[in-house]
Amino acid sequence: MLVLTKRLAANSHTVVSLTLPLNSEERTRSRYRWETTEGQVLNLRLPRGTVLRDRDLLTTETEETFVLVIAKPEPVITVFGETPLDLLKAAYHLGNRHVPLELTPNYLRLSSDPVLEAMLKKLGLKIVEEIAPFQPEIGAYSHGH
């Protein structure tokens, strides 16, 4: 059993022992237990409030083993607008609902939700349902809110 207690930033030079694909919700957990397809048990014991990002590294207290975190594709809605203002308006309305949201200059992405999808269509935005990695913004208070 591996007890993973440290998160390190992505580093392409680190030799990893395992890859751990996690969806956006799983990457917000600081305490969790996984079992690999090979039967190896991984226990996550990170400081509360830790949010993992794609390509982060997890390691043990002694740093003898490194595990690479991968953003696992999941059902999402990708939102496109005719103008940047269209996306800004959509982000405003979604933010008022405290929806986890991935922000880019060209699109917004959120977890699939038929009610929100209907609202976004009513705002005149183009919606694409897909299976893709989802990396929502961590938030201004991620350090201990």
N, C-alpha and C positions, 0 to 999 in steps of 0.2 A: 504494500500500500504506500502510495506517495502522498505526502501532505504538502500541498503547495501554499506557501505563506508569503511569497513575494511576487509583485508584478514589476516587470522591467519593460522599458520602451522597446519597440521593434529594433532588431539588430540583425542584418542579413549575414553577419559573420558568425553568429552563434550556432553551434551544432545542436539541433533539437532531437530529442528522443521520441516525442509523440506530437501529434497534431490533434487539437481539440476543436472541432467545429461547434460553435455555439450561436444560437439565435440571439436577437437583441435583448429579450427578457433574461435569458440565461447569463448574458454578459453583465447584468446588473447585480447578480448574486455574489455575496461575499462569503457565504457559507453554503457549501453544497457537496454532494457526493456523486461521482460518475463512475461508471464501469465501462472500460473500453471493450471493443468487440473481441479482443483477445483475453478478456477477463481481468485485466488489471484495474484495481480500484484507485481512483484519484479523489482525494479530499481537498476541497478548497477552503482555506482559512485565511482570508484577506481582511485588512482593516475594513470596518463597516463603511459603507458608502463608496467603496471602490467600484468603478465602472471600467470594464475591459473594452478595449478597442481592437479592431482587426489588426493582426500581426503583433500584438503584445506578446510578451513572453511571461510564463509563469515558472517559478522555480521553488525549490525547497529551501529551508533555512541555511543549509550548507552549500547550496548552489551546485549540487552534483548532477542534477537532471534538469533539463529545460523542456518546457511544453509550449508549443506555438498555438496561439488562439487564432482561429479563422472565423470570420463572420459568415455564418451558415445562411444560405439563401432561404427565404421564407416568403409567404404570401404578403405582397405589398401593393399599394396604389402609388403609381408615379404620376405626378401632376405637372402638366405643362401649360403655360400661358402664352398669349400672343405678345405680351409686353412684360418687362420686369415688374411693372406696377401690378399686373394681374397676379403674379406670384406673391408679391408683397401683401396684397389684400388677402389672399388665401392664407398666408402665414399668420396674418393678424387674426383672422377668424378661427383658425385651428389653435393658435396660442391661447385665445380666450377660453378654449375648451381644454387646455392643458394636455393637448395631444402630443405624444413624442413625435418629433419631426426631424427628418434629415433635410438640411438646407444646402442647396448648391446654386450657383448663378443661373442654371438652366432649367432646374426642376426642383420640386419638393417630393419627398417620399414619406409615406406613413403606412402603418399597418392597415390591412384591409378592414373596411368598416362601411357597410352599405348606407348608413345614415350620413356619414361624412362624405361619402362619394356622391350622394344625391345633392348635398349642399354645394359641393365643389362644381358639379355640373350646372347647377342653377346660377353659379357665379360666372359661367361661361368658360370654364377651364377644360382642357383635354385630359382625360383620365385613361391611364393604361394599367390594367391589372397584370401583375407579373410575379414571378418567383425570383427574388434577387436579394443580395445581402442588404441589410438595413442597419444604418449607423446613425441613430438619432443624436441630436445635440445633447451634450451632457447637462448643460444648464449652468446658470450663473452661480447657483448655490451648491454645486456638486461637492464642495469641500467639507460639507457637514450639515447640510440642510435636512 
